[in-house]
Amino acid sequence: MLKLPKVAFAYCPVETSPPVNIEDSVAQQMSYLLAEKQMQAGQSVAVAVGSRGIADLSRVISTIIKQLKQRNLVPFIIPAMGSHGGATAQGQKGVLNSLGILADDLGVEFRAEMETEHLGETSDAVAVHFSRVAISADHILLCNRIKPHTNFAGTIQSGLQKMLTIGLGKATGAAAYHRASHNVPFDKMIRESVELIRQRISLLGGIALLENSHKQLCLIEAVPCSTLAQREPELLHQAEALMPRLPISKIDLLIIDEIGKEISGTGLDTNVVGRKYNDHVSDQRDWCQTRFIHVRGLTEATAGNATGIGIAEFCTQSVVEQIAWPKTIINAITAGHPTSAMCPVAYQSDREVIDAVLRMLGEQAKIVQIKNTLQPNRLLVSQSCLKELKENEPEARISDLYRMNLTPNGNLPNIADHC
């Protein structure tokens, strides 16, 4: 076996905006949003909730429900997550439950049926499908985080309008959009679809959520339907500035302790690891250039959905054994991204992966280990990374160098064990 490199643990402090008072902020924004629309007591409101692990999402949704009930409206929860949860109603309810959103706690009905209606086509012949359950509601309210998407570029990415079209398009609609996105500009397709959908429903607007780099909610803003098209791109620009970044720009081996759907739609955020434009080759537009990625585990909340595992070149055999392949494949195929479900080179231990990379690239290979792409500011770095780390992060707290240590079975300790 090759000699293991010397490494250091580093923590990079992140300046960030303070978190918000969730209940007060949501209540205030809901008052503003509901004042925009004439509503009658007893009317139903479909509250659309996605599959992402957004900070304090259950508290946000609980407060939204409370505000609607106080106005004598009848809210219910509708999953807006395309094909996630295995593209079944029960699976999508399970996703919501895993995020802490429970029907009994909220005192509302969950309506997760997957049937859609075909509302028409865009100018590029993209079929627009929309949830029948959502159409049956008197009003629809969206709640979602706005952030850069892991694949799509443009002025509309992950957020309220994507939730309205792809999320509430259920599996049928999501498949149509992802299929068309290979030939049609994403933001054009979404804008035209939103206009078609708005002709059939009463859309109150949305509660937009922004997270800071510590994964805390730092902005909760009501976006009325009338200003959605103009305001969401502005919020996306704010979200881009808040994105976490790896402090090393050129990495030979990025080791990730865990990936999962609650972390990112692709399990690992491609904006963070430098794979937004190509699964296996970093682009000059990416923040960092990452040659190889090694995945060590799946989160519990992802429940075996390993979408994004195919972006990695390496994993351990224990990861392969955790994968729920049908769930992963459905998600990848619906997204038109089959490579995201491909199996990397699987070794029995981390040591074998590190040896393989050192044999290919030499003992000076730049190695970085992080917990996940939400927390890239706590990391283990090889000695070859220290010069750039200190230049990019002069305030970083860095331990003394030591020889990389492994467990008796050849695996690395988790980054959480260093904290």
C-alpha positions in Angstrom: 0.0 0.0 0.0 1.1 3.6 -0.7 2.0 6.0 2.1 -1.0 8.0 3.3 -0.6 11.8 3.0 -0.4 14.2 5.9 -3.6 16.1 6.5 -5.1 18.8 8.7 -8.6 19.6 9.9 -9.8 23.1 9.0 -12.8 25.2 10.0 -13.5 28.2 7.8 -15.7 30.8 9.6 -18.5 32.1 7.3 -19.9 35.6 7.6 -23.6 35.3 7.3 -26.9 37.1 7.8 -28.7 36.4 11.0 -31.5 33.9 11.0 -35.1 35.1 11.1 -37.9 34.7 13.7 -39.8 32.0 11.7 -43.3 32.2 13.2 -43.4 36.0 13.3 -42.0 36.4 9.8 -44.3 33.8 8.2 -47.3 35.3 9.9 -46.4 38.8 8.7 -45.8 37.7 5.1 -49.0 35.6 5.0 -51.0 38.7 6.1 -49.5 40.6 3.2 -50.0 37.8 0.7 -53.6 37.1 1.7 -54.6 40.7 1.7 -53.9 40.7 -2.1 -56.7 38.2 -2.9 -60.4 38.2 -2.3 -61.1 35.0 -0.4 -64.3 33.6 1.2 -64.6 31.6 4.4 -64.7 27.9 3.8 -62.7 27.9 0.6 -59.9 25.3 0.2 -56.2 26.2 -0.2 -53.8 23.6 -1.5 -50.4 24.3 0.2 -47.7 22.9 -2.1 -44.7 21.4 -0.3 -41.6 19.9 -1.9 -39.2 17.1 -1.1 -36.2 19.2 -0.1 -34.7 19.3 3.4 -35.2 23.1 3.9 -34.2 24.5 7.3 -37.2 24.6 9.7 -39.6 23.7 6.9 -42.0 22.0 9.3 -42.3 25.2 11.4 -42.9 27.3 8.3 -45.6 25.0 7.0 -47.2 24.8 10.5 -47.4 28.6 10.7 -48.8 28.8 7.1 -51.6 26.3 8.0 -52.3 28.2 11.2 -52.7 31.5 9.4 -55.0 30.0 6.8 -57.2 28.4 9.5 -57.4 31.7 11.4 -59.1 33.2 8.3 -61.6 30.3 8.2 -60.0 28.8 5.1 -59.6 25.0 4.7 -56.0 24.2 3.9 -54.7 20.8 2.8 -51.1 19.7 1.9 -50.3 18.6 -1.6 -46.8 17.2 -2.3 -45.2 19.2 -5.2 -42.2 17.0 -6.0 -42.6 15.5 -9.5 -41.6 11.9 -9.4 -39.9 11.8 -6.0 -41.0 9.3 -3.4 -41.0 6.6 -6.0 -43.6 8.4 -8.1 -46.4 7.1 -5.8 -48.9 8.9 -3.5 -47.8 6.8 -0.5 -44.1 7.4 -1.3 -44.6 11.2 -1.5 -46.5 11.2 1.8 -43.5 9.3 3.2 -41.1 12.0 2.0 -43.1 14.7 3.7 -43.2 12.7 6.9 -39.4 12.3 6.8 -39.2 16.1 6.7 -41.2 16.4 9.8 -44.4 17.3 8.1 -47.2 15.2 9.6 -50.9 15.3 8.9 -51.8 14.6 12.5 -49.6 17.4 13.8 -50.9 19.9 11.3 -54.6 18.9 11.6 -55.0 18.8 7.8 -55.5 16.4 5.1 -52.7 15.2 2.8 -53.8 14.8 -0.8 -51.0 13.1 -2.7 -52.8 11.6 -5.7 -50.6 11.5 -8.8 -53.3 12.1 -11.5 -52.8 15.1 -13.8 -54.7 17.0 -16.5 -53.2 18.1 -19.8 -53.6 21.9 -19.9 -52.1 22.5 -23.3 -48.6 23.1 -24.8 -46.0 25.8 -24.9 -44.8 27.4 -28.2 -42.1 24.7 -28.3 -44.7 21.9 -28.0 -43.9 21.1 -24.4 -46.9 19.4 -22.8 -48.1 21.1 -19.7 -49.6 18.7 -17.1 -50.9 19.7 -13.7 -52.2 18.0 -10.6 -55.9 17.3 -10.7 -56.0 17.7 -6.9 -54.5 21.2 -7.2 -56.9 22.2 -9.9 -59.8 21.1 -7.7 -58.7 23.5 -4.9 -60.2 27.0 -4.7 -56.7 28.5 -4.3 -53.1 27.3 -4.4 -50.2 28.5 -2.2 -46.6 27.6 -2.9 -43.8 27.4 -0.3 -40.3 26.7 -1.5 -36.6 27.6 -1.1 -35.1 29.6 -4.0 -31.5 28.6 -4.9 -29.4 27.8 -7.9 -30.4 24.5 -9.6 -27.9 21.7 -9.9 -28.4 21.4 -13.7 -30.4 24.2 -15.1 -29.1 27.7 -15.7 -30.9 31.0 -16.4 -33.1 33.4 -14.5 -35.4 30.7 -13.2 -33.9 27.7 -11.4 -35.0 26.0 -8.1 -37.9 27.9 -6.6 -41.6 28.8 -6.7 -42.1 28.6 -10.5 -40.3 25.3 -10.8 -42.5 23.9 -8.0 -45.6 25.2 -9.8 -44.7 23.5 -13.1 -42.5 20.5 -12.4 -43.5 19.8 -8.8 -47.2 20.0 -9.3 -46.8 18.4 -12.8 -46.3 15.2 -10.8 -44.4 12.4 -12.5 -46.1 12.9 -15.9 -45.4 16.6 -16.0 -41.9 16.3 -14.5 -40.9 13.8 -17.2 -42.2 16.0 -20.0 -40.3 19.1 -18.8 -37.1 17.2 -18.2 -37.3 15.6 -21.6 -37.9 18.9 -23.3 -35.1 20.7 -21.3 -32.5 19.1 -23.6 -33.7 21.2 -26.5 -35.7 24.1 -25.0 -34.3 26.8 -22.7 -35.4 26.0 -19.2 -36.6 29.5 -18.1 -38.6 30.0 -21.4 -40.3 26.7 -21.0 -41.2 27.4 -17.3 -42.4 30.9 -18.0 -44.8 29.8 -20.7 -46.0 26.9 -18.7 -46.7 29.2 -15.7 -48.9 31.4 -17.9 -50.9 28.3 -19.1 -51.4 27.1 -15.5 -52.5 30.4 -14.2 -55.4 30.5 -16.7 -56.8 27.4 -14.9 -56.2 28.0 -11.2 -56.3 30.7 -8.5 -52.7 31.1 -7.5 -52.2 33.1 -4.3 -48.5 33.3 -4.9 -45.8 31.8 -2.7 -43.7 32.0 0.4 -40.1 32.2 -0.8 -37.4 30.9 1.5 -33.7 31.8 1.4 -31.0 30.0 3.4 -27.7 31.4 4.5 -24.4 29.4 4.2 -25.1 27.9 7.7 -28.4 26.4 6.4 -30.5 28.8 8.4 -33.5 30.6 7.0 -32.4 34.2 6.5 -35.3 35.5 4.4 -39.0 34.7 4.3 -40.8 36.7 1.7 -44.3 36.6 0.3 -44.3 36.8 -3.4 -47.8 37.5 -4.8 -48.8 35.9 -8.1 -48.8 39.3 -9.7 -45.1 39.9 -9.1 -43.8 36.3 -9.3 -42.2 36.5 -12.7 -40.3 39.7 -11.8 -39.4 38.9 -8.2 -38.1 35.3 -8.3 -35.1 36.1 -10.5 -34.1 38.8 -8.0 -34.3 36.4 -5.1 -32.3 33.9 -7.1 -29.5 36.4 -7.5 -29.5 36.9 -3.7 -29.5 33.1 -3.2 -26.4 32.7 -5.4 -24.5 35.1 -3.2 -25.4 33.0 -0.1 -24.3 29.6 -1.6 -21.6 27.8 0.4 -18.3 27.2 -1.4 -15.4 24.9 -1.1 -12.3 26.9 -0.1 -10.1 25.0 -2.5 -10.5 25.6 -6.2 -8.5 22.7 -7.6 -9.2 19.3 -6.0 -7.9 15.9 -7.1 -10.1 13.8 -4.8 -13.1 15.1 -3.0 -14.4 12.7 -0.4 -18.0 13.3 0.7 -19.3 11.5 3.8 -23.0 11.6 2.8 -25.3 12.5 0.0 -29.1 12.6 0.0 -32.2 14.1 -1.6 -32.8 16.4 1.4 -29.3 17.9 0.8 -29.8 18.5 -2.9 -31.9 17.3 -5.8 -28.8 15.6 -7.1 -27.8 14.2 -3.7 -24.7 16.4 -3.8 -24.9 20.0 -4.9 -23.2 20.3 -8.2 -22.8 24.0 -7.7 -20.6 23.3 -4.7 -18.5 20.4 -6.1 -17.9 21.8 -9.6 -20.0 19.5 -11.7 -23.0 21.6 -12.7 -22.4 21.4 -16.5 -20.9 17.9 -16.8 -21.2 15.0 -14.4 -17.6 14.0 -14.6 -15.6 17.0 -15.9 -15.5 20.4 -14.2 -16.3 23.3 -16.5 -14.5 26.7 -16.5 -17.8 28.2 -15.3 -17.7 26.1 -12.2 -16.3 27.6 -9.0 -13.9 24.7 -8.4 -12.3 22.0 -10.6 -12.8 18.6 -9.1 -11.1 15.6 -10.8 -12.5 12.7 -8.8 -15.4 12.4 -6.2 -15.7 9.6 -3.7 -19.0 9.1 -1.8 -18.9 7.3 1.6 -22.6 7.1 2.6 -26.3 8.0 2.2 -28.3 10.1 4.6 -31.0 8.3 6.6 -33.6 10.8 5.3 -33.0 10.0 1.6 -34.3 6.5 2.4 -32.1 4.8 -0.2 -32.7 7.3 -3.0 -29.1 7.7 -4.2 -29.8 10.0 -7.1 -26.5 11.7 -7.8 -24.3 8.7 -7.0 -23.4 8.5 -10.7 -21.7 11.9 -10.5 -19.1 10.3 -8.3 -16.3 8.2 -9.7 -15.8 6.2 -6.5 -17.9 4.9 -3.6 -17.6 2.1 -1.0 -19.4 -1.2 -1.4 -21.4 -0.4 1.8 -22.9 2.6 -0.1 -24.0 0.3 -3.0 -25.8 -1.9 -0.5 -27.8 1.0 0.9 -29.2 2.0 -2.5 -32.9 1.5 -3.2 -32.3 1.1 -7.0 -36.0 1.3 -8.2 -36.5 4.6 -6.4 -33.2 6.0 -7.6 -33.7 4.9 -11.2 -37.3 6.4 -11.4 -36.0 9.7 -10.1 -33.0 9.7 -12.6 -35.0 8.7 -15.6 -37.8 11.2 -14.9 -35.2 13.9 -14.6 -33.7 12.9 -18.0 -30.4 12.3 -16.2 -29.8 8.5 -16.2 -26.1 9.0 -15.5 -27.0 10.3 -12.0 -28.1 6.7 -11.1 -25.0 4.9 -12.5 -22.9 3.0 -10.1 -19.3 4.3 -9.5 -16.2 2.1 -9.0 -17.0 0.5 -5.7 -14.2 -0.5 -3.3 -14.5 -2.2 0.0 -12.8 0.6 1.9 -11.7 4.3 1.7 -8.1 3.2 1.8 -8.5 1.4 -1.6 -10.0 4.5 -3.1 -7.2 6.7 -1.8 -4.6 4.2 -3.0 -6.1 4.2 -6.5 -6.1 8.0 -6.8 -2.5 8.2 -5.5 -1.4 5.6 -8.0 -2.9 7.6 -10.8 -2.0 11.1 -9.7 1.0 10.8 -7.3 1.5 11.4 -3.6 1.0 15.2 -4.0 -2.6 14.8 -5.0 -4.9 17.3 -3.5 -7.4 15.5 -1.2 -10.4 17.2 0.5 -13.0 15.5 2.8 -16.3 17.1 3.7 -19.5 15.9 5.5 -21.8 17.0 2.7 -22.3 19.8 0.3 -24.3 21.9 2.8 -21.3 22.1 5.1 -18.1 22.5 3.0 -16.5 24.9 5.5 -15.6 22.0 7.9 -13.1 19.9 6.0 -10.0 17.7 6.1 -7.3 18.7 3.6 -4.1 17.1 2.5 -0.9 19.0 3.0 -0.8 19.9 -0.7 -4.0 22.0 -0.2 -2.8 24.1 2.7 -1.2 27.0 0.7 -4.3 27.7 -1.3 -6.6 27.2 1.8 -4.6 29.8 3.7 -4.7 32.3 0.8 -8.4 31.8 0.2 -9.4 31.7 3.9 -7.0 33.7 6.0 -9.3 33.4 9.0 -9.5 29.6 8.8 -8.7 27.6 12.0 -6.3 24.8 10.9 -5.0 22.0 13.1 -1.5 20.7 13.1 -0.6 18.3 10.3 -0.8 14.6 11.1 -0.6 11.4 9.1 -4.1 10.5 7.7 -5.5 7.9 10.1 -8.0 5.1 9.3 -10.1 2.6 11.2 -8.9 -1.0 11.4 -11.1 -1.8 8.3 -9.5 0.9 6.3 -12.1 3.6 6.5 -11.8 7.3 7.3 -13.5 8.8 10.4 -16.4 11.0 9.5 -15.9 14.8 9.4 -18.4 15.1 12.3 -15.9 13.1 14.5 -13.4 16.0 14.1 -15.8 18.6 15.4 
